[in-house]
């Protein structure tokens, strides 16, 4: 079965593309997200942009510089000979395991979530809309020497039919403001 895709010219971008993520990720339990009120603008696919995303409670996870990365990888189906979906993975490392972090990590391991974050270029992403975000792995290391890292790393992932959805700056700002009150 063949599907029609639109191929377009790609101009050389200005500046260099910054890697990494900004140092805050917002997480909501999937059961707390109001999907009925979610609105999006369908633009040139695959970059549909969600304009409104509300949840009864958002949780703010902050981490150090260079402590998170994101990948979106097309998954090839050898049976059909086509790329069937994208696997999106957000890796975050937190320094110093303490009781509060331990409880939050345990909750992430047990629950299905929606996750919002911004990359180093200011592009906002949302995972967990098509399929829930789940924890793929979690590693706690303490090292052996005083200079070794004491941290916990968690990989959160979902799958999407196309590249992951973008989130409007207005929607992200609404989430941010919920922590200012």
DRENTOR-313638 format. One record per residue: residue number from 0; y, x, z of N, C-alpha, C in turn. Coordinates in steps of 0.05 Angstrom, whole numbers, plus 5000, padded with zeros to 4 digits. Example, Ala and Ser with C-alpha at 12.3 -4.5 7.8 and 13.67 -1.06 7.14 Angstrom:
// DRENTOR-313638
{seti 0&npy 4886&npx 5264&npz 5156&capy 4910&capx 5246&capz 5156&cpy 4934&cpx 5264&cpz 5156}
{seti 1&npy 4955&npx 5257&npz 5142&capy 4979&capx 5273&capz 5143&cpy 5001&cpx 5258&cpz 5157}
//
This chain:
// DRENTOR-313638
{seti 0&npy 4976&npx 5017&npz 5000&capy 5000&capx 5000&capz 5000&cpy 5025&cpx 5018&cpz 5000}
{seti 1&npy 5042&npx 5013&npz 4982&capy 5066&capx 5029&capz 4979&cpy 5090&cpx 5013&cpz 4990}
{seti 2&npy 5109&npx 5027&npz 5003&capy 5133&capx 5014&capz 5011&cpy 5157&cpx 5029&cpz 4999}
{seti 3&npy 5179&npx 5015&npz 4995&capy 5202&capx 5027&capz 4983&cpy 5220&cpx 5040&cpz 5004}
{seti 4&npy 5226&npx 5065&npz 5000&capy 5244&capx 5079&capz 5017&cpy 5268&cpx 5088&cpz 5001}
{seti 5&npy 5291&npx 5090&npz 5013&capy 5316&capx 5098&capz 5000&cpy 5321&cpx 5127&cpz 5005}
{seti 6&npy 5322&npx 5143&npz 4985&capy 5328&capx 5171&capz 4987&cpy 5357&cpx 5175&cpz 4980}
{seti 7&npy 5371&npx 5190&npz 4997&capy 5400&capx 5195&capz 4993&cpy 5406&cpx 5225&cpz 4995}
{seti 8&npy 5429&npx 5232&npz 4984&capy 5438&capx 5260&capz 4986&cpy 5445&cpx 5266&cpz 5016}
{seti 9&npy 5441&npx 5291&npz 5024&capy 5447&capx 5299&capz 5051&cpy 5467&cpx 5322&cpz 5048}
{seti 10&npy 5492&npx 5317&npz 5059&capy 5513&capx 5337&capz 5058&cpy 5509&cpx 5357&cpz 5081}
{seti 11&npy 5518&npx 5381&npz 5076&capy 5516&capx 5402&capz 5097&cpy 5535&cpx 5393&cpz 5120}
{seti 12&npy 5524&npx 5392&npz 5145&capy 5541&capx 5384&capz 5167&cpy 5561&cpx 5405&cpz 5175}
{seti 13&npy 5582&npx 5397&npz 5187&capy 5603&capx 5415&capz 5197&cpy 5594&cpx 5425&cpz 5225}
{seti 14&npy 5599&npx 5450&npz 5232&capy 5593&capx 5460&capz 5258&cpy 5563&cpx 5465&cpz 5261}
{seti 15&npy 5555&npx 5474&npz 5284&capy 5527&capx 5478&capz 5289&cpy 5516&cpx 5455&cpz 5306}
{seti 16&npy 5492&npx 5447&npz 5302&capy 5479&capx 5426&capz 5317&cpy 5471&cpx 5437&cpz 5344}
{seti 17&npy 5483&npx 5426&npz 5365&capy 5477&capx 5435&capz 5392&cpy 5450&cpx 5425&cpz 5401}
{seti 18&npy 5434&npx 5442&npz 5412&capy 5408&capx 5433&capz 5423&cpy 5412&cpx 5423&cpz 5451}
{seti 19&npy 5390&npx 5413&npz 5462&capy 5390&capx 5404&capz 5490&cpy 5400&cpx 5376&cpz 5495}
{seti 20&npy 5400&npx 5369&npz 5520&capy 5409&capx 5342&capz 5528&cpy 5431&cpx 5345&cpz 5549}
{seti 21&npy 5448&npx 5325&npz 5551&capy 5467&capx 5324&capz 5572&cpy 5452&cpx 5321&cpz 5598}
{seti 22&npy 5464&npx 5326&npz 5621&capy 5449&capx 5330&capz 5646&cpy 5443&cpx 5304&cpz 5661}
{seti 23&npy 5444&npx 5281&npz 5648&capy 5438&capx 5256&capz 5661&cpy 5420&cpx 5238&cpz 5644}
{seti 24&npy 5400&npx 5226&npz 5656&capy 5383&capx 5207&capz 5642&cpy 5384&cpx 5181&cpz 5659}
{seti 25&npy 5385&npx 5159&npz 5646&capy 5385&capx 5133&capz 5660&cpy 5359&cpx 5119&cpz 5655}
{seti 26&npy 5347&npx 5108&npz 5676&capy 5320&capx 5096&capz 5674&cpy 5322&cpx 5068&cpz 5686}
{seti 27&npy 5310&npx 5049&npz 5673&capy 5306&capx 5022&capz 5684&cpy 5277&cpx 5014&cpz 5682}
{seti 28&npy 5267&npx 5000&npz 5701&capy 5240&capx 4989&capz 5698&cpy 5241&cpx 4970&cpz 5675}
{seti 29&npy 5221&npx 4970&npz 5659&capy 5220&capx 4953&capz 5635&cpy 5222&cpx 4924&cpz 5642}
{seti 30&npy 5210&npx 4917&npz 5665&capy 5211&capx 4889&capz 5674&cpy 5239&cpx 4880&cpz 5683}
{seti 31&npy 5257&npx 4899&npz 5687&capy 5285&capx 4892&capz 5695&cpy 5304&cpx 4890&cpz 5672}
{seti 32&npy 5295&npx 4898&npz 5648&capy 5313&capx 4898&capz 5624&cpy 5313&cpx 4870&cpz 5612}
{seti 33&npy 5337&npx 4861&npz 5606&capy 5341&capx 4834&capz 5594&cpy 5340&cpx 4837&cpz 5564}
{seti 34&npy 5316&npx 4835&npz 5553&capy 5313&capx 4838&capz 5524&cpy 5325&cpx 4815&cpz 5508}
{seti 35&npy 5328&npx 4792&npz 5520&capy 5340&capx 4769&capz 5507&cpy 5370&cpx 4773&cpz 5500}
{seti 36&npy 5383&npx 4789&npz 5517&capy 5412&capx 4794&capz 5513&cpy 5417&cpx 4819&cpz 5497}
{seti 37&npy 5397&npx 4833&npz 5489&capy 5400&capx 4858&capz 5474&cpy 5410&cpx 4852&cpz 5445}
{seti 38&npy 5431&npx 4866&npz 5437&capy 5441&capx 4862&capz 5410&cpy 5441&cpx 4890&cpz 5396}
{seti 39&npy 5438&npx 4890&npz 5370&capy 5439&capx 4915&capz 5355&cpy 5450&cpx 4910&cpz 5328}
{seti 40&npy 5461&npx 4931&npz 5316&capy 5471&capx 4931&capz 5289&cpy 5452&cpx 4946&cpz 5272}
{seti 41&npy 5443&npx 4933&npz 5251&capy 5424&capx 4946&capz 5233&cpy 5441&cpx 4961&cpz 5212}
{seti 42&npy 5439&npx 4987&npz 5213&capy 5454&capx 5004&capz 5195&cpy 5434&cpx 5017&cpz 5176}
{seti 43&npy 5441&npx 5038&npz 5164&capy 5423&capx 5052&capz 5146&cpy 5399&cpx 5061&cpz 5162}
{seti 44&npy 5376&npx 5050&npz 5157&capy 5352&capx 5056&capz 5172&cpy 5347&cpx 5086&cpz 5171}
{seti 45&npy 5336&npx 5098&npz 5190&capy 5325&capx 5087&capz 5215&cpy 5344&cpx 5086&cpz 5238}
{seti 46&npy 5370&npx 5087&npz 5233&capy 5389&capx 5089&capz 5255&cpy 5401&cpx 5063&cpz 5263}
{seti 47&npy 5384&npx 5043&npz 5270&capy 5394&capx 5019&capz 5282&cpy 5406&cpx 5026&cpz 5309}
{seti 48&npy 5429&npx 5014&npz 5315&capy 5443&capx 5021&capz 5340&cpy 5444&cpx 4996&cpz 5358}
{seti 49&npy 5434&npx 5000&npz 5382&capy 5435&capx 4979&capz 5402&cpy 5463&cpx 4978&cpz 5413}
{seti 50&npy 5475&npx 4954&npz 5413&capy 5503&capx 4950&capz 5422&cpy 5504&cpx 4941&cpz 5451}
{seti 51&npy 5484&npx 4926&npz 5460&capy 5483&capx 4915&capz 5487&cpy 5456&cpx 4919&cpz 5499}
{seti 52&npy 5455&npx 4930&npz 5523&capy 5429&capx 4935&capz 5536&cpy 5434&cpx 4932&cpz 5566}
{seti 53&npy 5424&npx 4911&npz 5578&capy 5429&capx 4906&capz 5606&cpy 5402&cpx 4906&cpz 5622}
{seti 54&npy 5405&npx 4914&npz 5647&capy 5382&capx 4913&capz 5665&cpy 5393&cpx 4906&cpz 5693}
{seti 55&npy 5376&npx 4895&npz 5709&capy 5385&capx 4888&capz 5736&cpy 5391&cpx 4913&cpz 5752}
{seti 56&npy 5377&npx 4934&npz 5748&capy 5382&capx 4960&capz 5761&cpy 5376&cpx 4983&cpz 5743}
{seti 57&npy 5395&npx 5002&npz 5742&capy 5391&capx 5027&capz 5728&cpy 5388&cpx 5049&cpz 5750}
{seti 58&npy 5373&npx 5069&npz 5744&capy 5370&capx 5093&capz 5762&cpy 5380&cpx 5117&cpz 5747}
{seti 59&npy 5395&npx 5134&npz 5761&capy 5407&capx 5157&capz 5749&cpy 5392&cpx 5182&cpz 5758}
{seti 60&npy 5382&npx 5197&npz 5738&capy 5368&capx 5222&capz 5743&cpy 5385&cpx 5245&cpz 5732}
{seti 61&npy 5393&npx 5263&npz 5750&capy 5410&capx 5286&capz 5742&cpy 5393&cpx 5311&cpz 5743}
{seti 62&npy 5398&npx 5330&npz 5726&capy 5383&capx 5355&capz 5725&cpy 5401&cpx 5377&cpz 5715}
{seti 63&npy 5392&npx 5402&npz 5718&capy 5408&capx 5425&capz 5711&cpy 5410&cpx 5429&cpz 5681}
{seti 64&npy 5428&npx 5447&npz 5674&capy 5432&capx 5455&capz 5646&cpy 5406&cpx 5467&cpz 5635}
{seti 65&npy 5400&npx 5461&npz 5610&capy 5376&capx 5472&capz 5596&cpy 5350&cpx 5464&cpz 5610}
{seti 66&npy 5349&npx 5441&npz 5623&capy 5326&capx 5432&capz 5638&cpy 5312&cpx 5408&cpz 5625}
{seti 67&npy 5321&npx 5400&npz 5601&capy 5309&capx 5377&capz 5587&cpy 5309&cpx 5381&cpz 5557}
{seti 68&npy 5290&npx 5369&npz 5544&capy 5289&capx 5369&capz 5515&cpy 5276&cpx 5344&cpz 5505}
{seti 69&npy 5281&npx 5338&npz 5480&capy 5271&capx 5313&capz 5467&cpy 5260&cpx 5320&cpz 5440}
{seti 70&npy 5236&npx 5308&npz 5434&capy 5225&capx 5311&capz 5407&cpy 5216&cpx 5283&cpz 5397}
{seti 71&npy 5218&npx 5279&npz 5371&capy 5208&capx 5255&capz 5358&cpy 5191&cpx 5265&cpz 5335}
{seti 72&npy 5166&npx 5260&npz 5336&capy 5147&capx 5272&capz 5317&cpy 5131&cpx 5250&cpz 5302}
{seti 73&npy 5133&npx 5251&npz 5275&capy 5118&capx 5232&capz 5259&cpy 5088&cpx 5238&cpz 5262}
{seti 74&npy 5072&npx 5217&npz 5266&capy 5043&capx 5219&capz 5270&cpy 5029&cpx 5211&cpz 5244}
{seti 75&npy 5013&npx 5229&npz 5234&capy 4999&capx 5224&capz 5209&cpy 4972&cpx 5212&cpz 5214}
{seti 76&npy 4965&npx 5191&npz 5199&capy 4940&capx 5177&capz 5201&cpy 4922&cpx 5187&cpz 5178}
{seti 77&npy 4902&npx 5203&npz 5184&capy 4885&capx 5214&capz 5164&cpy 4869&cpx 5193&cpz 5149}
{seti 78&npy 4864&npx 5170&npz 5162&capy 4849&capx 5149&capz 5149&cpy 4864&cpx 5135&cpz 5127}
{seti 79&npy 4890&npx 5129&npz 5132&capy 4906&capx 5115&capz 5113&cpy 4922&cpx 5134&cpz 5095}
{seti 80&npy 4924&npx 5159&npz 5104&capy 4940&capx 5179&capz 5089&cpy 4970&cpx 5175&cpz 5091}
{seti 81&npy 4979&npx 5161&npz 5112&capy 5007&capx 5155&capz 5115&cpy 5016&cpx 5163&cpz 5143}
{seti 82&npy 5042&npx 5166&npz 5146&capy 5054&capx 5170&capz 5173&cpy 5056&cpx 5142&cpz 5185}
{seti 83&npy 5043&npx 5137&npz 5207&capy 5041&capx 5110&capz 5218&cpy 5061&cpx 5104&cpz 5240}
{seti 84&npy 5070&npx 5124&npz 5255&capy 5089&capx 5119&capz 5276&cpy 5102&cpx 5145&cpz 5285}
{seti 85&npy 5122&npx 5143&npz 5303&capy 5134&capx 5167&capz 5314&cpy 5127&cpx 5168&cpz 5344}
{seti 86&npy 5120&npx 5191&npz 5354&capy 5116&capx 5195&capz 5382&cpy 5141&cpx 5210&cpz 5392}
{seti 87&npy 5154&npx 5197&npz 5411&capy 5179&capx 5207&capz 5423&cpy 5173&cpx 5217&cpz 5451}
{seti 88&npy 5181&npx 5242&npz 5457&capy 5175&capx 5254&capz 5483&cpy 5200&cpx 5266&cpz 5495}
{seti 89&npy 5206&npx 5258&npz 5519&capy 5229&capx 5269&capz 5534&cpy 5217&cpx 5285&cpz 5557}
{seti 90&npy 5223&npx 5311&npz 5558&capy 5213&capx 5329&capz 5579&cpy 5236&cpx 5336&cpz 5597}
{seti 91&npy 5233&npx 5332&npz 5623&capy 5254&capx 5338&capz 5642&cpy 5242&cpx 5355&cpz 5665}
{seti 92&npy 5257&npx 5375&npz 5673&capy 5249&capx 5392&capz 5696&cpy 5270&cpx 5389&cpz 5718}
{seti 93&npy 5261&npx 5383&npz 5742&capy 5278&capx 5380&capz 5765&cpy 5272&cpx 5403&cpz 5784}
{seti 94&npy 5293&npx 5415&npz 5795&capy 5290&capx 5437&capz 5815&cpy 5284&cpx 5425&cpz 5843}
{seti 95&npy 5269&npx 5440&npz 5858&capy 5264&capx 5434&capz 5886&cpy 5253&cpx 5406&cpz 5892}
{seti 96&npy 5227&npx 5404&npz 5894&capy 5214&capx 5379&capz 5901&cpy 5222&cpx 5372&cpz 5930}
{seti 97&npy 5233&npx 5348&npz 5934&capy 5238&capx 5338&capz 5961&cpy 5227&cpx 5309&cpz 5962}
{seti 98&npy 5230&npx 5296&npz 5985&capy 5218&capx 5270&capz 5989&cpy 5229&cpx 5249&cpz 5970}
{seti 99&npy 5255&npx 5249&npz 5965&capy 5267&capx 5230&capz 5947&cpy 5257&cpx 5233&cpz 5918}
{seti 100&npy 5257&npx 5259&npz 5909&capy 5247&capx 5264&capz 5882&cpy 5218&cpx 5257&cpz 5880}
{seti 101&npy 5202&npx 5263&npz 5900&capy 5174&capx 5257&capz 5900&cpy 5169&cpx 5227&cpz 5896}
{seti 102&npy 5184&npx 5211&npz 5911&capy 5181&capx 5182&capz 5908&cpy 5189&cpx 5172&cpz 5880}
{seti 103&npy 5210&npx 5183&npz 5870&capy 5219&capx 5175&capz 5843&cpy 5199&cpx 5183&cpz 5822}
{seti 104&npy 5188&npx 5207&npz 5824&capy 5168&capx 5217&capz 5804&cpy 5143&cpx 5199&cpz 5806}
{seti 105&npy 5134&npx 5193&npz 5830&capy 5111&capx 5175&capz 5833&cpy 5116&cpx 5148&cpz 5820}
{seti 106&npy 5141&npx 5137&npz 5823&capy 5147&capx 5111&capz 5811&cpy 5147&cpx 5114&cpz 5780}
{seti 107&npy 5157&npx 5136&npz 5769&capy 5157&capx 5140&capz 5740&cpy 5128&cpx 5142&cpz 5730}
{seti 108&npy 5111&npx 5154&npz 5746&capy 5082&capx 5157&capz 5738&cpy 5068&cpx 5130&cpz 5737}
{seti 109&npy 5077&npx 5111&npz 5754&capy 5063&capx 5086&capz 5757&cpy 5075&cpx 5063&cpz 5740}
{seti 110&npy 5100&npx 5064&npz 5733&capy 5114&capx 5042&capz 5720&cpy 5120&cpx 5046&cpz 5691}
{seti 111&npy 5125&npx 5024&npz 5677&capy 5134&capx 5025&capz 5649&cpy 5165&cpx 5023&cpz 5650}
{seti 112&npy 5178&npx 5039&npz 5634&capy 5207&capx 5041&capz 5636&cpy 5221&cpx 5039&cpz 5609}
{seti 113&npy 5248&npx 5038&npz 5611&capy 5266&capx 5042&capz 5588&cpy 5283&cpx 5065&cpz 5596}
{seti 114&npy 5288&npx 5084&npz 5578&capy 5303&capx 5108&capz 5585&cpy 5326&cpx 5112&cpz 5565}
{seti 115&npy 5349&npx 5119&npz 5576&capy 5373&capx 5124&capz 5559&cpy 5383&cpx 5152&cpz 5565}
{seti 116&npy 5390&npx 5167&npz 5544&capy 5400&capx 5194&capz 5547&cpy 5418&cpx 5201&cpz 5524}
{seti 117&npy 5432&npx 5223&npz 5527&capy 5450&capx 5233&capz 5506&cpy 5443&cpx 5262&cpz 5499}
{seti 118&npy 5442&npx 5268&npz 5474&capy 5435&capx 5296&capz 5466&cpy 5461&cpx 5313&cpz 5466}
{seti 119&npy 5457&npx 5339&npz 5461&capy 5479&capx 5358&capz 5462&cpy 5501&cpx 5353&cpz 5442}
{seti 120&npy 5496&npx 5336&npz 5422&capy 5516&capx 5329&capz 5401&cpy 5529&cpx 5303&cpz 5407}
{seti 121&npy 5523&npx 5291&npz 5430&capy 5536&capx 5265&capz 5437&cpy 5522&cpx 5241&cpz 5425}
{seti 122&npy 5498&npx 5244&npz 5414&capy 5484&capx 5221&capz 5403&cpy 5467&cpx 5208&cpz 5426}
{seti 123&npy 5470&npx 5182&npz 5429&capy 5456&capx 5167&capz 5451&cpy 5430&cpx 5156&cpz 5440}
{seti 124&npy 5409&npx 5159&npz 5456&capy 5383&capx 5148&capz 5448&cpy 5373&cpx 5129&cpz 5470}
{seti 125&npy 5356&npx 5111&npz 5461&capy 5342&capx 5093&capz 5480&cpy 5313&cpx 5092&cpz 5473}
{seti 126&npy 5296&npx 5097&npz 5492&capy 5267&capx 5096&capz 5489&cpy 5256&cpx 5072&cpz 5505}
{seti 127&npy 5234&npx 5060&npz 5496&capy 5222&capx 5039&capz 5512&cpy 5228&cpx 5011&cpz 5502}
{seti 128&npy 5240&npx 5009&npz 5479&capy 5246&capx 4982&capz 5468&cpy 5222&cpx 4970&cpz 5453}
{seti 129&npy 5211&npx 4985&npz 5434&capy 5187&capx 4975&capz 5420&cpy 5162&cpx 4977&cpz 5437}
{seti 130&npy 5158&npx 4999&npz 5450&capy 5136&capx 5003&capz 5468&cpy 5147&cpx 5015&cpz 5494}
{seti 131&npy 5135&npx 5009&npz 5516&capy 5145&capx 5020&capz 5542&cpy 5143&cpx 5050&cpz 5543}
{seti 132&npy 5162&npx 5062&npz 5557&capy 5161&capx 5090&capz 5563&cpy 5141&cpx 5094&cpz 5586}
{seti 133&npy 5123&npx 5112&npz 5582&capy 5104&capx 5119&capz 5604&cpy 5103&cpx 5149&cpz 5608}
{seti 134&npy 5093&npx 5157&npz 5631&capy 5091&capx 5185&capz 5637&cpy 5067&cpx 5197&cpz 5624}
{seti 135&npy 5071&npx 5218&npz 5609&capy 5049&capx 5231&capz 5594&cpy 5037&cpx 5253&cpz 5611}
{seti 136&npy 5054&npx 5267&npz 5627&capy 5045&capx 5288&capz 5644&cpy 5065&cpx 5294&cpz 5666}
{seti 137&npy 5056&npx 5307&npz 5686&capy 5074&capx 5315&capz 5708&cpy 5062&cpx 5341&cpz 5721}
{seti 138&npy 5079&npx 5361&npz 5724&capy 5070&capx 5387&capz 5735&cpy 5089&cpx 5396&cpz 5757}
{seti 139&npy 5079&npx 5403&npz 5780&capy 5095&capx 5413&capz 5802&cpy 5087&cpx 5442&cpz 5806}
{seti 140&npy 5106&npx 5461&npz 5804&capy 5101&capx 5489&capz 5808&cpy 5118&cpx 5500&cpz 5829}
{seti 141&npy 5107&npx 5520&npz 5844&capy 5122&capx 5533&capz 5865&cpy 5124&cpx 5563&cpz 5860}
{seti 142&npy 5107&npx 5574&npz 5843&capy 5107&capx 5602&capz 5838&cpy 5096&cpx 5618&cpz 5861}
{seti 143&npy 5097&npx 5645&npz 5859&capy 5087&capx 5662&capz 5881&cpy 5108&cpx 5679&cpz 5893}
{seti 144&npy 5129&npx 5686&npz 5878&capy 5151&capx 5703&capz 5888&cpy 5176&cpx 5687&cpz 5894}
{seti 145&npy 5194&npx 5698&npz 5909&capy 5219&capx 5684&capz 5916&cpy 5235&cpx 5678&cpz 5891}
{seti 146&npy 5232&npx 5694&npz 5870&capy 5247&capx 5689&capz 5846&cpy 5234&cpx 5670&cpz 5827}
{seti 147&npy 5210&npx 5661&npz 5833&capy 5196&capx 5641&capz 5816&cpy 5208&cpx 5614&cpz 5820}
{seti 148&npy 5204&npx 5597&npz 5800&capy 5215&capx 5570&capz 5801&cpy 5199&cpx 5552&cpz 5819}
{seti 149&npy 5214&npx 5535&npz 5833&capy 5202&capx 5513&capz 5849&cpy 5213&cpx 5488&cpz 5835}
{seti 150&npy 5196&npx 5474&npz 5820&capy 5205&capx 5451&capz 5804&cpy 5183&cpx 5433&cpz 5797}
{seti 151&npy 5191&npx 5409&npz 5789&capy 5172&capx 5389&capz 5779&cpy 5181&cpx 5382&cpz 5751}
{seti 152&npy 5163&npx 5381&npz 5732&capy 5168&capx 5374&capz 5704&cpy 5153&cpx 5349&cpz 5697}
{seti 153&npy 5166&npx 5331&npz 5683&capy 5153&capx 5306&capz 5675&cpy 5159&cpx 5301&cpz 5646}
{seti 154&npy 5138&npx 5291&npz 5632&capy 5141&capx 5284&capz 5603&cpy 5139&cpx 5254&cpz 5601}
{seti 155&npy 5160&npx 5242&npz 5591&capy 5161&capx 5213&capz 5587&cpy 5160&cpx 5207&cpz 5557}
{seti 156&npy 5143&npx 5188&npz 5549&capy 5140&capx 5184&capz 5520&cpy 5137&cpx 5154&cpz 5513}
{seti 157&npy 5144&npx 5148&npz 5488&capy 5138&capx 5122&capz 5477&cpy 5132&cpx 5126&cpz 5447}
{seti 158&npy 5125&npx 5105&npz 5434&capy 5121&capx 5106&capz 5405&cpy 5139&cpx 5086&cpz 5391}
{seti 159&npy 5148&npx 5092&npz 5367&capy 5165&capx 5074&capz 5352&cpy 5156&cpx 5074&cpz 5323}
{seti 160&npy 5162&npx 5053&npz 5309&capy 5154&capx 5050&capz 5281&cpy 5171&cpx 5069&cpz 5264}
{seti 161&npy 5196&npx 5074&npz 5272&capy 5214&capx 5092&capz 5258&cpy 5226&cpx 5111&cpz 5278}
{seti 162&npy 5244&npx 5128&npz 5269&capy 5257&capx 5146&capz 5288&cpy 5270&cpx 5130&cpz 5311}
{seti 163&npy 5273&npx 5142&npz 5334&capy 5282&capx 5126&capz 5357&cpy 5310&cpx 5113&cpz 5354}
{seti 164&npy 5313&npx 5091&npz 5368&capy 5338&capx 5076&capz 5366&cpy 5361&cpx 5091&cpz 5379}
{seti 165&npy 5385&npx 5087&npz 5368&capy 5409&capx 5097&capz 5380&cpy 5421&cpx 5076&cpz 5398}
{seti 166&npy 5438&npx 5084&npz 5416&capy 5452&capx 5067&capz 5435&cpy 5482&cpx 5071&cpz 5431}
{seti 167&npy 5497&npx 5049&npz 5430&capy 5526&capx 5052&capz 5426&cpy 5539&cpx 5065&cpz 5450}
{seti 168&npy 5562&npx 5078&npz 5445&capy 5576&capx 5091&capz 5467&cpy 5585&cpx 5070&cpz 5487}
{seti 169&npy 5592&npx 5046&npz 5478&capy 5601&capx 5024&capz 5496&cpy 5578&cpx 5016&cpz 5515}
{seti 170&npy 5554&npx 5014&npz 5504&capy 5531&capx 5006&capz 5521&cpy 5525&cpx 5028&cpz 5541}
{seti 171&npy 5527&npx 5054&npz 5533&capy 5522&capx 5076&capz 5552&cpy 5544&cpx 5076&cpz 5573}
{seti 172&npy 5568&npx 5071&npz 5566&capy 5590&capx 5070&capz 5585&cpy 5587&cpx 5048&cpz 5606}
{seti 173&npy 5576&npx 5025&npz 5597&capy 5571&capx 5003&capz 5615&cpy 5550&cpx 5011&cpz 5636}
{seti 174&npy 5529&npx 5026&npz 5627&capy 5509&capx 5036&capz 5646&cpy 5522&cpx 5056&cpz 5665}
{seti 175&npy 5538&npx 5074&npz 5655&capy 5551&capx 5094&capz 5672&cpy 5569&cpx 5081&cpz 5693}
{seti 176&npy 5583&npx 5061&npz 5685&capy 5602&capx 5047&capz 5704&cpy 5587&cpx 5033&cpz 5726}
{seti 177&npy 5562&npx 5026&npz 5722&capy 5547&capx 5013&capz 5744&cpy 5544&cpx 5031&cpz 5768}
{seti 178&npy 5548&npx 5058&npz 5764&capy 5545&capx 5077&capz 5786&cpy 5572&cpx 5083&cpz 5800}
{seti 179&npy 5594&npx 5073&npz 5788&capy 5620&capx 5078&capz 5799&cpy 5629&cpx 5057&cpz 5819}
{seti 180&npy 5615&npx 5034&npz 5820&capy 5624&capx 5012&capz 5838&cpy 5610&cpx 5014&cpz 5865}
//
